[in-house]
Structure formats: structure tokens, C-alpha cells
Amino acid sequence: MNPEVVITNYAARHHDDVVALWKSVFGYESPQNEPSLSIAKKVAVADDLLFVADSDGQVVGTVMGGYDGH
């Protein structure tokens, strides 16, 4: 049986897990792509458009949306 995955809004408690996930998946060797910086910018502008996929208390995915006014 597969564990249940729950999609929820990002919260500060997810920060370290999201950073670790993004670094393991994307690498992010350039300083301008530092996950902590990207998260801070997103939360400052549209914190309701960052989501995490949680499976048994572990972040297993993320979705980041944007809105350009259209």
C-alpha cells in the first residue's frame, strides 16, 4: 500500500525539508538560485502560492505558482 500524500500550503516548519529537496533535485550551484532566497522571495510576495506534498511527515514534493496579472 502506498503512503498517502497530502498537499498543503508551505509553512516555516517546511523550510529545511524544502531546501534539502530542492538542492538534491536541482543542485543549485549558483548563488542567485539559493533555495532559501527563493523561498523568502516567494513568501514575501505570494505565500499562498507555495505548496508542499507531505507523505508521513516528510516533504516529497513542492509546487510554486505565480500570477502575472492575467
mmCIF file as Biopython writes it, N, C-alpha, C and O atoms, coordinates in Angstrom:
data_model
#
loop_
_atom_site.group_PDB
_atom_site.id
_atom_site.type_symbol
_atom_site.label_atom_id
_atom_site.label_alt_id
_atom_site.label_comp_id
_atom_site.label_asym_id
_atom_site.label_entity_id
_atom_site.label_seq_id
_atom_site.pdbx_PDB_ins_code
_atom_site.Cartn_x
_atom_site.Cartn_y
_atom_site.Cartn_z
_atom_site.occupancy
_atom_site.B_iso_or_equiv
_atom_site.auth_seq_id
_atom_site.auth_asym_id
_atom_site.pdbx_PDB_model_num
ATOM 1   N N  . MET A ? 1  ? 0.845  -1.186 0.000   1.0 0.0 1  A 1 
ATOM 2   C CA . MET A ? 1  ? 0.000  0.000  0.000   1.0 0.0 1  A 1 
ATOM 3   C C  . MET A ? 1  ? 0.885  1.242  0.000   1.0 0.0 1  A 1 
ATOM 4   O O  . MET A ? 1  ? 1.842  1.336  0.769   1.0 0.0 1  A 1 
ATOM 5   N N  . ASN A ? 2  ? 0.556  2.184  -0.864  1.0 0.0 2  A 1 
ATOM 6   C CA . ASN A ? 2  ? 1.316  3.425  -0.955  1.0 0.0 2  A 1 
ATOM 7   C C  . ASN A ? 2  ? 0.911  4.385  0.151   1.0 0.0 2  A 1 
ATOM 8   O O  . ASN A ? 2  ? -0.267 4.475  0.496   1.0 0.0 2  A 1 
ATOM 9   N N  . PRO A ? 3  ? 1.892  5.112  0.716   1.0 0.0 3  A 1 
ATOM 10  C CA . PRO A ? 3  ? 1.532  6.105  1.734   1.0 0.0 3  A 1 
ATOM 11  C C  . PRO A ? 3  ? 0.734  7.246  1.113   1.0 0.0 3  A 1 
ATOM 12  O O  . PRO A ? 3  ? 0.886  7.559  -0.068  1.0 0.0 3  A 1 
ATOM 13  N N  . GLU A ? 4  ? -0.098 7.845  1.911   1.0 0.0 4  A 1 
ATOM 14  C CA . GLU A ? 4  ? -0.916 8.972  1.463   1.0 0.0 4  A 1 
ATOM 15  C C  . GLU A ? 4  ? -0.052 10.215 1.311   1.0 0.0 4  A 1 
ATOM 16  O O  . GLU A ? 4  ? 0.806  10.489 2.150   1.0 0.0 4  A 1 
ATOM 17  N N  . VAL A ? 5  ? -0.276 10.956 0.254   1.0 0.0 5  A 1 
ATOM 18  C CA . VAL A ? 5  ? 0.399  12.227 0.031   1.0 0.0 5  A 1 
ATOM 19  C C  . VAL A ? 5  ? -0.632 13.328 0.193   1.0 0.0 5  A 1 
ATOM 20  O O  . VAL A ? 5  ? -1.693 13.295 -0.430  1.0 0.0 5  A 1 
ATOM 21  N N  . VAL A ? 6  ? -0.316 14.299 1.028   1.0 0.0 6  A 1 
ATOM 22  C CA . VAL A ? 6  ? -1.209 15.420 1.304   1.0 0.0 6  A 1 
ATOM 23  C C  . VAL A ? 6  ? -0.549 16.695 0.797   1.0 0.0 6  A 1 
ATOM 24  O O  . VAL A ? 6  ? 0.609  16.967 1.111   1.0 0.0 6  A 1 
ATOM 25  N N  . ILE A ? 7  ? -1.284 17.474 0.015   1.0 0.0 7  A 1 
ATOM 26  C CA . ILE A ? 7  ? -0.806 18.769 -0.467  1.0 0.0 7  A 1 
ATOM 27  C C  . ILE A ? 7  ? -1.297 19.833 0.497   1.0 0.0 7  A 1 
ATOM 28  O O  . ILE A ? 7  ? -2.486 19.901 0.806   1.0 0.0 7  A 1 
ATOM 29  N N  . THR A ? 8  ? -0.381 20.661 0.970   1.0 0.0 8  A 1 
ATOM 30  C CA . THR A ? 8  ? -0.720 21.701 1.929   1.0 0.0 8  A 1 
ATOM 31  C C  . THR A ? 8  ? 0.074  22.959 1.629   1.0 0.0 8  A 1 
ATOM 32  O O  . THR A ? 8  ? 1.077  22.907 0.918   1.0 0.0 8  A 1 
ATOM 33  N N  . ASN A ? 9  ? -0.366 24.083 2.163   1.0 0.0 9  A 1 
ATOM 34  C CA . ASN A ? 9  ? 0.373  25.329 1.999   1.0 0.0 9  A 1 
ATOM 35  C C  . ASN A ? 9  ? 1.709  25.245 2.720   1.0 0.0 9  A 1 
ATOM 36  O O  . ASN A ? 9  ? 1.822  24.634 3.783   1.0 0.0 9  A 1 
ATOM 37  N N  . TYR A ? 10 ? 2.710  25.864 2.131   1.0 0.0 10 A 1 
ATOM 38  C CA . TYR A ? 10 ? 4.028  25.953 2.752   1.0 0.0 10 A 1 
ATOM 39  C C  . TYR A ? 10 ? 3.909  26.687 4.081   1.0 0.0 10 A 1 
ATOM 40  O O  . TYR A ? 10 ? 3.155  27.653 4.202   1.0 0.0 10 A 1 
ATOM 41  N N  . ALA A ? 11 ? 4.654  26.224 5.073   1.0 0.0 11 A 1 
ATOM 42  C CA . ALA A ? 11 ? 4.774  26.899 6.369   1.0 0.0 11 A 1 
ATOM 43  C C  . ALA A ? 11 ? 6.239  26.870 6.762   1.0 0.0 11 A 1 
ATOM 44  O O  . ALA A ? 11 ? 7.010  26.059 6.249   1.0 0.0 11 A 1 
ATOM 45  N N  . ALA A ? 12 ? 6.620  27.748 7.666   1.0 0.0 12 A 1 
ATOM 46  C CA . ALA A ? 12 ? 8.021  27.846 8.088   1.0 0.0 12 A 1 
ATOM 47  C C  . ALA A ? 12 ? 8.592  26.493 8.527   1.0 0.0 12 A 1 
ATOM 48  O O  . ALA A ? 12 ? 9.786  26.247 8.357   1.0 0.0 12 A 1 
ATOM 49  N N  . ARG A ? 13 ? 7.767  25.627 9.079   1.0 0.0 13 A 1 
ATOM 50  C CA . ARG A ? 13 ? 8.248  24.318 9.531   1.0 0.0 13 A 1 
ATOM 51  C C  . ARG A ? 13 ? 8.734  23.446 8.372   1.0 0.0 13 A 1 
ATOM 52  O O  . ARG A ? 13 ? 9.448  22.470 8.601   1.0 0.0 13 A 1 
ATOM 53  N N  . HIS A ? 14 ? 8.365  23.778 7.142   1.0 0.0 14 A 1 
ATOM 54  C CA . HIS A ? 14 ? 8.775  23.017 5.965   1.0 0.0 14 A 1 
ATOM 55  C C  . HIS A ? 14 ? 10.110 23.484 5.385   1.0 0.0 14 A 1 
ATOM 56  O O  . HIS A ? 14 ? 10.689 22.803 4.538   1.0 0.0 14 A 1 
ATOM 57  N N  . HIS A ? 15 ? 10.595 24.622 5.826   1.0 0.0 15 A 1 
ATOM 58  C CA . HIS A ? 15 ? 11.741 25.285 5.200   1.0 0.0 15 A 1 
ATOM 59  C C  . HIS A ? 15 ? 12.932 24.350 4.974   1.0 0.0 15 A 1 
ATOM 60  O O  . HIS A ? 15 ? 13.379 24.196 3.838   1.0 0.0 15 A 1 
ATOM 61  N N  . ASP A ? 16 ? 13.439 23.740 6.007   1.0 0.0 16 A 1 
ATOM 62  C CA . ASP A ? 16 ? 14.647 22.921 5.877   1.0 0.0 16 A 1 
ATOM 63  C C  . ASP A ? 16 ? 14.431 21.735 4.941   1.0 0.0 16 A 1 
ATOM 64  O O  . ASP A ? 16 ? 15.319 21.383 4.165   1.0 0.0 16 A 1 
ATOM 65  N N  . ASP A ? 17 ? 13.265 21.126 5.013   1.0 0.0 17 A 1 
ATOM 66  C CA . ASP A ? 17 ? 12.971 19.990 4.143   1.0 0.0 17 A 1 
ATOM 67  C C  . ASP A ? 17 ? 12.856 20.413 2.685   1.0 0.0 17 A 1 
ATOM 68  O O  . ASP A ? 17 ? 13.310 19.698 1.792   1.0 0.0 17 A 1 
ATOM 69  N N  . VAL A ? 18 ? 12.252 21.570 2.439   1.0 0.0 18 A 1 
ATOM 70  C CA . VAL A ? 18 ? 12.132 22.062 1.061   1.0 0.0 18 A 1 
ATOM 71  C C  . VAL A ? 18 ? 13.512 22.402 0.507   1.0 0.0 18 A 1 
ATOM 72  O O  . VAL A ? 18 ? 13.825 22.055 -0.632  1.0 0.0 18 A 1 
ATOM 73  N N  . VAL A ? 19 ? 14.330 23.069 1.295   1.0 0.0 19 A 1 
ATOM 74  C CA . VAL A ? 19 ? 15.689 23.405 0.856   1.0 0.0 19 A 1 
ATOM 75  C C  . VAL A ? 19 ? 16.454 22.127 0.511   1.0 0.0 19 A 1 
ATOM 76  O O  . VAL A ? 19 ? 17.088 22.051 -0.542  1.0 0.0 19 A 1 
ATOM 77  N N  . ALA A ? 20 ? 16.399 21.141 1.375   1.0 0.0 20 A 1 
ATOM 78  C CA . ALA A ? 20 ? 17.108 19.879 1.133   1.0 0.0 20 A 1 
ATOM 79  C C  . ALA A ? 20 ? 16.590 19.191 -0.131  1.0 0.0 20 A 1 
ATOM 80  O O  . ALA A ? 20 ? 17.378 18.674 -0.923  1.0 0.0 20 A 1 
ATOM 81  N N  . LEU A ? 21 ? 15.278 19.182 -0.320  1.0 0.0 21 A 1 
ATOM 82  C CA . LEU A ? 21 ? 14.690 18.561 -1.505  1.0 0.0 21 A 1 
ATOM 83  C C  . LEU A ? 21 ? 15.158 19.262 -2.770  1.0 0.0 21 A 1 
ATOM 84  O O  . LEU A ? 21 ? 15.621 18.611 -3.707  1.0 0.0 21 A 1 
ATOM 85  N N  . TRP A ? 22 ? 15.042 20.587 -2.803  1.0 0.0 22 A 1 
ATOM 86  C CA . TRP A ? 22 ? 15.427 21.346 -3.993  1.0 0.0 22 A 1 
ATOM 87  C C  . TRP A ? 22 ? 16.912 21.164 -4.310  1.0 0.0 22 A 1 
ATOM 88  O O  . TRP A ? 22 ? 17.282 21.010 -5.473  1.0 0.0 22 A 1 
ATOM 89  N N  . LYS A ? 23 ? 17.762 21.182 -3.281  1.0 0.0 23 A 1 
ATOM 90  C CA . LYS A ? 23 ? 19.198 21.014 -3.523  1.0 0.0 23 A 1 
ATOM 91  C C  . LYS A ? 23 ? 19.495 19.621 -4.070  1.0 0.0 23 A 1 
ATOM 92  O O  . LYS A ? 23 ? 20.353 19.467 -4.939  1.0 0.0 23 A 1 
ATOM 93  N N  . SER A ? 24 ? 18.797 18.614 -3.571  1.0 0.0 24 A 1 
ATOM 94  C CA . SER A ? 24 ? 19.065 17.250 -4.044  1.0 0.0 24 A 1 
ATOM 95  C C  . SER A ? 24 ? 18.547 17.028 -5.463  1.0 0.0 24 A 1 
ATOM 96  O O  . SER A ? 24 ? 19.125 16.249 -6.220  1.0 0.0 24 A 1 
ATOM 97  N N  . VAL A ? 25 ? 17.464 17.706 -5.823  1.0 0.0 25 A 1 
ATOM 98  C CA . VAL A ? 25 ? 16.875 17.517 -7.146  1.0 0.0 25 A 1 
ATOM 99  C C  . VAL A ? 25 ? 17.520 18.425 -8.196  1.0 0.0 25 A 1 
ATOM 100 O O  . VAL A ? 25 ? 17.839 17.973 -9.295  1.0 0.0 25 A 1 
ATOM 101 N N  . PHE A ? 26 ? 17.711 19.696 -7.862  1.0 0.0 26 A 1 
ATOM 102 C CA . PHE A ? 26 ? 18.155 20.679 -8.842  1.0 0.0 26 A 1 
ATOM 103 C C  . PHE A ? 26 ? 19.632 21.050 -8.742  1.0 0.0 26 A 1 
ATOM 104 O O  . PHE A ? 26 ? 20.182 21.580 -9.707  1.0 0.0 26 A 1 
ATOM 105 N N  . GLY A ? 27 ? 20.288 20.798 -7.630  1.0 0.0 27 A 1 
ATOM 106 C CA . GLY A ? 27 ? 21.690 21.140 -7.469  1.0 0.0 27 A 1 
ATOM 107 C C  . GLY A ? 27 ? 21.914 22.558 -6.978  1.0 0.0 27 A 1 
ATOM 108 O O  . GLY A ? 27 ? 22.515 22.760 -5.922  1.0 0.0 27 A 1 
ATOM 109 N N  . TYR A ? 28 ? 21.446 23.529 -7.719  1.0 0.0 28 A 1 
ATOM 110 C CA . TYR A ? 28 ? 21.560 24.944 -7.357  1.0 0.0 28 A 1 
ATOM 111 C C  . TYR A ? 28 ? 22.971 25.350 -6.961  1.0 0.0 28 A 1 
ATOM 112 O O  . TYR A ? 28 ? 23.230 25.644 -5.794  1.0 0.0 28 A 1 
ATOM 113 N N  . GLU A ? 29 ? 23.877 25.366 -7.920  1.0 0.0 29 A 1 
ATOM 114 C CA . GLU A ? 29 ? 25.243 25.780 -7.649  1.0 0.0 29 A 1 
ATOM 115 C C  . GLU A ? 29 ? 25.427 27.294 -7.721  1.0 0.0 29 A 1 
ATOM 116 O O  . GLU A ? 29 ? 26.394 27.818 -7.169  1.0 0.0 29 A 1 
ATOM 117 N N  . SER A ? 30 ? 24.527 28.002 -8.385  1.0 0.0 30 A 1 
ATOM 118 C CA . SER A ? 30 ? 24.625 29.463 -8.500  1.0 0.0 30 A 1 
ATOM 119 C C  . SER A ? 30 ? 24.009 30.129 -7.280  1.0 0.0 30 A 1 
ATOM 120 O O  . SER A ? 30 ? 22.927 29.739 -6.841  1.0 0.0 30 A 1 
ATOM 121 N N  . PRO A ? 31 ? 24.695 31.140 -6.721  1.0 0.0 31 A 1 
ATOM 122 C CA . PRO A ? 31 ? 24.185 31.800 -5.514  1.0 0.0 31 A 1 
ATOM 123 C C  . PRO A ? 31 ? 22.802 32.419 -5.681  1.0 0.0 31 A 1 
ATOM 124 O O  . PRO A ? 31 ? 22.022 32.449 -4.729  1.0 0.0 31 A 1 
ATOM 125 N N  . GLN A ? 32 ? 22.487 32.916 -6.883  1.0 0.0 32 A 1 
ATOM 126 C CA . GLN A ? 32 ? 21.183 33.551 -7.086  1.0 0.0 32 A 1 
ATOM 127 C C  . GLN A ? 32 ? 20.045 32.539 -7.048  1.0 0.0 32 A 1 
ATOM 128 O O  . GLN A ? 32 ? 18.881 32.924 -6.932  1.0 0.0 32 A 1 
ATOM 129 N N  . ASN A ? 33 ? 20.360 31.264 -7.145  1.0 0.0 33 A 1 
ATOM 130 C CA . ASN A ? 33 ? 19.337 30.227 -7.084  1.0 0.0 33 A 1 
ATOM 131 C C  . ASN A ? 33 ? 19.255 29.548 -5.724  1.0 0.0 33 A 1 
ATOM 132 O O  . ASN A ? 33 ? 18.592 28.519 -5.593  1.0 0.0 33 A 1 
ATOM 133 N N  . GLU A ? 34 ? 19.904 30.094 -4.724  1.0 0.0 34 A 1 
ATOM 134 C CA . GLU A ? 34 ? 19.869 29.516 -3.377  1.0 0.0 34 A 1 
ATOM 135 C C  . GLU A ? 34 ? 18.415 29.319 -2.941  1.0 0.0 34 A 1 
ATOM 136 O O  . GLU A ? 34 ? 17.647 30.281 -2.925  1.0 0.0 34 A 1 
ATOM 137 N N  . PRO A ? 35 ? 18.028 28.100 -2.590  1.0 0.0 35 A 1 
ATOM 138 C CA . PRO A ? 35 ? 16.643 27.827 -2.226  1.0 0.0 35 A 1 
ATOM 139 C C  . PRO A ? 35 ? 16.097 28.717 -1.110  1.0 0.0 35 A 1 
ATOM 140 O O  . PRO A ? 35 ? 14.947 29.150 -1.182  1.0 0.0 35 A 1 
ATOM 141 N N  . SER A ? 36 ? 16.883 28.993 -0.101  1.0 0.0 36 A 1 
ATOM 142 C CA . SER A ? 36 ? 16.389 29.847 0.994   1.0 0.0 36 A 1 
ATOM 143 C C  . SER A ? 36 ? 16.001 31.227 0.487   1.0 0.0 36 A 1 
ATOM 144 O O  . SER A ? 36 ? 15.010 31.801 0.938   1.0 0.0 36 A 1 
ATOM 145 N N  . LEU A ? 37 ? 16.777 31.760 -0.449  1.0 0.0 37 A 1 
ATOM 146 C CA . LEU A ? 37 ? 16.474 33.065 -1.037  1.0 0.0 37 A 1 
ATOM 147 C C  . LEU A ? 37 ? 15.192 33.001 -1.861  1.0 0.0 37 A 1 
ATOM 148 O O  . LEU A ? 37 ? 14.347 33.892 -1.774  1.0 0.0 37 A 1 
ATOM 149 N N  . SER A ? 38 ? 15.051 31.950 -2.657  1.0 0.0 38 A 1 
ATOM 150 C CA . SER A ? 38 ? 13.833 31.783 -3.471  1.0 0.0 38 A 1 
ATOM 151 C C  . SER A ? 38 ? 12.594 31.653 -2.594  1.0 0.0 38 A 1 
ATOM 152 O O  . SER A ? 38 ? 11.554 32.240 -2.891  1.0 0.0 38 A 1 
ATOM 153 N N  . ILE A ? 39 ? 12.705 30.894 -1.527  1.0 0.0 39 A 1 
ATOM 154 C CA . ILE A ? 39 ? 11.573 30.729 -0.601  1.0 0.0 39 A 1 
ATOM 155 C C  . ILE A ? 39 ? 11.220 32.064 0.040   1.0 0.0 39 A 1 
ATOM 156 O O  . ILE A ? 39 ? 10.047 32.433 0.098   1.0 0.0 39 A 1 
ATOM 157 N N  . ALA A ? 40 ? 12.216 32.783 0.516   1.0 0.0 40 A 1 
ATOM 158 C CA . ALA A ? 40 ? 11.965 34.074 1.169   1.0 0.0 40 A 1 
ATOM 159 C C  . ALA A ? 40 ? 11.278 35.051 0.217   1.0 0.0 40 A 1 
ATOM 160 O O  . ALA A ? 40 ? 10.344 35.751 0.609   1.0 0.0 40 A 1 
ATOM 161 N N  . LYS A ? 41 ? 11.738 35.098 -1.030  1.0 0.0 41 A 1 
ATOM 162 C CA . LYS A ? 41 ? 11.122 35.992 -2.013  1.0 0.0 41 A 1 
ATOM 163 C C  . LYS A ? 41 ? 9.676  35.594 -2.293  1.0 0.0 41 A 1 
ATOM 164 O O  . LYS A ? 41 ? 8.803  36.455 -2.398  1.0 0.0 41 A 1 
ATOM 165 N N  . LYS A ? 42 ? 9.420  34.290 -2.414  1.0 0.0 42 A 1 
ATOM 166 C CA . LYS A ? 42 ? 8.070  33.829 -2.702  1.0 0.0 42 A 1 
ATOM 167 C C  . LYS A ? 42 ? 7.126  34.120 -1.552  1.0 0.0 42 A 1 
ATOM 168 O O  . LYS A ? 42 ? 6.009  34.591 -1.766  1.0 0.0 42 A 1 
ATOM 169 N N  . VAL A ? 43 ? 7.563  33.843 -0.340  1.0 0.0 43 A 1 
ATOM 170 C CA . VAL A ? 43 ? 6.715  34.061 0.840   1.0 0.0 43 A 1 
ATOM 171 C C  . VAL A ? 43 ? 6.427  35.552 1.025   1.0 0.0 43 A 1 
ATOM 172 O O  . VAL A ? 43 ? 5.350  35.925 1.490   1.0 0.0 43 A 1 
ATOM 173 N N  . ALA A ? 44 ? 7.380  36.395 0.666   1.0 0.0 44 A 1 
ATOM 174 C CA . ALA A ? 44 ? 7.192  37.843 0.808   1.0 0.0 44 A 1 
ATOM 175 C C  . ALA A ? 44 ? 6.149  38.379 -0.173  1.0 0.0 44 A 1 
ATOM 176 O O  . ALA A ? 44 ? 5.485  39.375 0.115   1.0 0.0 44 A 1 
ATOM 177 N N  . VAL A ? 45 ? 6.001  37.731 -1.320  1.0 0.0 45 A 1 
ATOM 178 C CA . VAL A ? 45 ? 5.114  38.241 -2.365  1.0 0.0 45 A 1 
ATOM 179 C C  . VAL A ? 45 ? 3.777  37.515 -2.394  1.0 0.0 45 A 1 
ATOM 180 O O  . VAL A ? 45 ? 2.725  38.153 -2.375  1.0 0.0 45 A 1 
ATOM 181 N N  . ALA A ? 46 ? 3.807  36.194 -2.438  1.0 0.0 46 A 1 
ATOM 182 C CA . ALA A ? 46 ? 2.569  35.422 -2.588  1.0 0.0 46 A 1 
ATOM 183 C C  . ALA A ? 46 ? 2.722  34.103 -1.845  1.0 0.0 46 A 1 
ATOM 184 O O  . ALA A ? 46 ? 2.888  33.050 -2.460  1.0 0.0 46 A 1 
ATOM 185 N N  . ASP A ? 47 ? 2.667  34.167 -0.537  1.0 0.0 47 A 1 
ATOM 186 C CA . ASP A ? 47 ? 2.911  32.968 0.261   1.0 0.0 47 A 1 
ATOM 187 C C  . ASP A ? 47 ? 1.831  31.908 0.080   1.0 0.0 47 A 1 
ATOM 188 O O  . ASP A ? 47 ? 2.035  30.751 0.448   1.0 0.0 47 A 1 
ATOM 189 N N  . ASP A ? 48 ? 0.692  32.286 -0.479  1.0 0.0 48 A 1 
ATOM 190 C CA . ASP A ? 48 ? -0.374 31.305 -0.681  1.0 0.0 48 A 1 
ATOM 191 C C  . ASP A ? 48 ? -0.203 30.505 -1.973  1.0 0.0 48 A 1 
ATOM 192 O O  . ASP A ? 48 ? -1.047 29.668 -2.291  1.0 0.0 48 A 1 
ATOM 193 N N  . LEU A ? 49 ? 0.870  30.749 -2.719  1.0 0.0 49 A 1 
ATOM 194 C CA . LEU A ? 49 ? 1.111  30.027 -3.963  1.0 0.0 49 A 1 
ATOM 195 C C  . LEU A ? 49 ? 2.333  29.112 -3.891  1.0 0.0 49 A 1 
ATOM 196 O O  . LEU A ? 49 ? 2.912  28.762 -4.919  1.0 0.0 49 A 1 
ATOM 197 N N  . LEU A ? 50 ? 2.721  28.727 -2.679  1.0 0.0 50 A 1 
ATOM 198 C CA . LEU A ? 50 ? 3.787  27.752 -2.485  1.0 0.0 50 A 1 
ATOM 199 C C  . LEU A ? 50 ? 3.203  26.597 -1.683  1.0 0.0 50 A 1 
ATOM 200 O O  . LEU A ? 50 ? 2.700  26.785 -0.575  1.0 0.0 50 A 1 
ATOM 201 N N  . PHE A ? 51 ? 3.275  25.412 -2.251  1.0 0.0 51 A 1 
ATOM 202 C CA . PHE A ? 51 ? 2.666  24.231 -1.650  1.0 0.0 51 A 1 
ATOM 203 C C  . PHE A ? 51 ? 3.706  23.134 -1.467  1.0 0.0 51 A 1 
ATOM 204 O O  . PHE A ? 51 ? 4.695  23.070 -2.197  1.0 0.0 51 A 1 
ATOM 205 N N  . VAL A ? 52 ? 3.469  22.277 -0.487  1.0 0.0 52 A 1 
ATOM 206 C CA . VAL A ? 52 ? 4.332  21.117 -0.290  1.0 0.0 52 A 1 
ATOM 207 C C  . VAL A ? 52 ? 3.488  19.851 -0.345  1.0 0.0 52 A 1 
ATOM 208 O O  . VAL A ? 52 ? 2.320  19.842 0.043   1.0 0.0 52 A 1 
ATOM 209 N N  . ALA A ? 53 ? 4.102  18.795 -0.833  1.0 0.0 53 A 1 
ATOM 210 C CA . ALA A ? 53 ? 3.498  17.466 -0.800  1.0 0.0 53 A 1 
ATOM 211 C C  . ALA A ? 53 ? 4.138  16.730 0.363   1.0 0.0 53 A 1 
ATOM 212 O O  . ALA A ? 53 ? 5.355  16.549 0.405   1.0 0.0 53 A 1 
ATOM 213 N N  . ASP A ? 54 ? 3.311  16.309 1.305   1.0 0.0 54 A 1 
ATOM 214 C CA . ASP A ? 54 ? 3.785  15.664 2.530   1.0 0.0 54 A 1 
ATOM 215 C C  . ASP A ? 54 ? 3.338  14.208 2.536   1.0 0.0 54 A 1 
ATOM 216 O O  . ASP A ? 54 ? 2.171  13.899 2.296   1.0 0.0 54 A 1 
ATOM 217 N N  . SER A ? 55 ? 4.283  13.326 2.812   1.0 0.0 55 A 1 
ATOM 218 C CA . SER A ? 55 ? 3.982  11.905 2.932   1.0 0.0 55 A 1 
ATOM 219 C C  . SER A ? 55 ? 4.563  11.416 4.254   1.0 0.0 55 A 1 
ATOM 220 O O  . SER A ? 55 ? 5.780  11.324 4.419   1.0 0.0 55 A 1 
ATOM 221 N N  . ASP A ? 56 ? 3.687  11.110 5.177   1.0 0.0 56 A 1 
ATOM 222 C CA . ASP A ? 56 ? 4.113  10.635 6.503   1.0 0.0 56 A 1 
ATOM 223 C C  . ASP A ? 56 ? 5.093  11.584 7.183   1.0 0.0 56 A 1 
ATOM 224 O O  . ASP A ? 56 ? 6.068  11.144 7.792   1.0 0.0 56 A 1 
ATOM 225 N N  . GLY A ? 57 ? 4.833  12.887 7.080   1.0 0.0 57 A 1 
ATOM 226 C CA . GLY A ? 57 ? 5.664  13.884 7.750   1.0 0.0 57 A 1 
ATOM 227 C C  . GLY A ? 57 ? 6.926  14.274 7.006   1.0 0.0 57 A 1 
ATOM 228 O O  . GLY A ? 57 ? 7.749  15.020 7.538   1.0 0.0 57 A 1 
ATOM 229 N N  . GLN A ? 58 ? 7.093  13.789 5.800   1.0 0.0 58 A 1 
ATOM 230 C CA . GLN A ? 58 ? 8.274  14.116 5.002   1.0 0.0 58 A 1 
ATOM 231 C C  . GLN A ? 58 ? 7.853  14.867 3.749   1.0 0.0 58 A 1 
ATOM 232 O O  . GLN A ? 58 ? 6.911  14.464 3.067   1.0 0.0 58 A 1 
ATOM 233 N N  . VAL A ? 59 ? 8.552  15.963 3.443   1.0 0.0 59 A 1 
ATOM 234 C CA . VAL A ? 59 ? 8.273  16.713 2.224   1.0 0.0 59 A 1 
ATOM 235 C C  . VAL A ? 59 ? 8.819  15.908 1.048   1.0 0.0 59 A 1 
ATOM 236 O O  . VAL A ? 59 ? 10.015 15.627 0.976   1.0 0.0 59 A 1 
ATOM 237 N N  . VAL A ? 60 ? 7.927  15.543 0.127   1.0 0.0 60 A 1 
ATOM 238 C CA . VAL A ? 60 ? 8.313  14.735 -1.033  1.0 0.0 60 A 1 
ATOM 239 C C  . VAL A ? 60 ? 8.135  15.480 -2.352  1.0 0.0 60 A 1 
ATOM 240 O O  . VAL A ? 60 ? 8.459  14.950 -3.415  1.0 0.0 60 A 1 
ATOM 241 N N  . GLY A ? 61 ? 7.624  16.701 -2.287  1.0 0.0 61 A 1 
ATOM 242 C CA . GLY A ? 61 ? 7.439  17.487 -3.496  1.0 0.0 61 A 1 
ATOM 243 C C  . GLY A ? 61 ? 7.000  18.894 -3.167  1.0 0.0 61 A 1 
ATOM 244 O O  . GLY A ? 61 ? 6.580  19.181 -2.046  1.0 0.0 61 A 1 
ATOM 245 N N  . THR A ? 62 ? 7.100  19.768 -4.151  1.0 0.0 62 A 1 
ATOM 246 C CA . THR A ? 62 ? 6.655  21.157 -3.992  1.0 0.0 62 A 1 
ATOM 247 C C  . THR A ? 62 ? 5.997  21.625 -5.285  1.0 0.0 62 A 1 
ATOM 248 O O  . THR A ? 62 ? 6.250  21.089 -6.365  1.0 0.0 62 A 1 
ATOM 249 N N  . VAL A ? 63 ? 5.154  22.629 -5.146  1.0 0.0 63 A 1 
ATOM 250 C CA . VAL A ? 63 ? 4.564  23.317 -6.290  1.0 0.0 63 A 1 
ATOM 251 C C  . VAL A ? 63 ? 4.622  24.804 -5.969  1.0 0.0 63 A 1 
ATOM 252 O O  . VAL A ? 63 ? 4.169  25.237 -4.909  1.0 0.0 63 A 1 
ATOM 253 N N  . MET A ? 64 ? 5.181  25.584 -6.891  1.0 0.0 64 A 1 
ATOM 254 C CA . MET A ? 64 ? 5.243  27.028 -6.713  1.0 0.0 64 A 1 
ATOM 255 C C  . MET A ? 64 ? 4.515  27.667 -7.884  1.0 0.0 64 A 1 
ATOM 256 O O  . MET A ? 64 ? 4.876  27.464 -9.043  1.0 0.0 64 A 1 
ATOM 257 N N  . GLY A ? 65 ? 3.495  28.434 -7.568  1.0 0.0 65 A 1 
ATOM 258 C CA . GLY A ? 65 ? 2.727  29.113 -8.595  1.0 0.0 65 A 1 
ATOM 259 C C  . GLY A ? 65 ? 3.072  30.588 -8.652  1.0 0.0 65 A 1 
ATOM 260 O O  . GLY A ? 65 ? 3.627  31.155 -7.710  1.0 0.0 65 A 1 
ATOM 261 N N  . GLY A ? 66 ? 2.736  31.185 -9.758  1.0 0.0 66 A 1 
ATOM 262 C CA . GLY A ? 66 ? 2.933  32.613 -9.924  1.0 0.0 66 A 1 
ATOM 263 C C  . GLY A ? 66 ? 1.696  33.232 -10.539 1.0 0.0 66 A 1 
ATOM 264 O O  . GLY A ? 66 ? 0.832  32.536 -11.072 1.0 0.0 66 A 1 
ATOM 265 N N  . TYR A ? 67 ? 1.626  34.527 -10.459 1.0 0.0 67 A 1 
ATOM 266 C CA . TYR A ? 67 ? 0.498  35.240 -11.037 1.0 0.0 67 A 1 
ATOM 267 C C  . TYR A ? 67 ? 1.035  36.513 -11.665 1.0 0.0 67 A 1 
ATOM 268 O O  . TYR A ? 67 ? 1.648  37.336 -10.985 1.0 0.0 67 A 1 
ATOM 269 N N  . ASP A ? 68 ? 0.805  36.678 -12.969 1.0 0.0 68 A 1 
ATOM 270 C CA . ASP A ? 68 ? 1.339  37.857 -13.666 1.0 0.0 68 A 1 
ATOM 271 C C  . ASP A ? 68 ? 0.271  38.899 -13.951 1.0 0.0 68 A 1 
ATOM 272 O O  . ASP A ? 68 ? 0.518  39.839 -14.706 1.0 0.0 68 A 1 
ATOM 273 N N  . GLY A ? 69 ? -0.918 38.753 -13.360 1.0 0.0 69 A 1 
ATOM 274 C CA . GLY A ? 69 ? -1.952 39.745 -13.531 1.0 0.0 69 A 1 
ATOM 275 C C  . GLY A ? 69 ? -2.993 39.402 -14.584 1.0 0.0 69 A 1 
ATOM 276 O O  . GLY A ? 69 ? -3.964 40.142 -14.746 1.0 0.0 69 A 1 
ATOM 277 N N  . HIS A ? 70 ? -2.822 38.330 -15.285 1.0 0.0 70 A 1 
ATOM 278 C CA . HIS A ? 70 ? -3.766 37.928 -16.343 1.0 0.0 70 A 1 
ATOM 279 C C  . HIS A ? 70 ? -4.573 36.724 -15.927 1.0 0.0 70 A 1 
ATOM 280 O O  . HIS A ? 70 ? -5.414 36.250 -16.691 1.0 0.0 70 A 1 
#
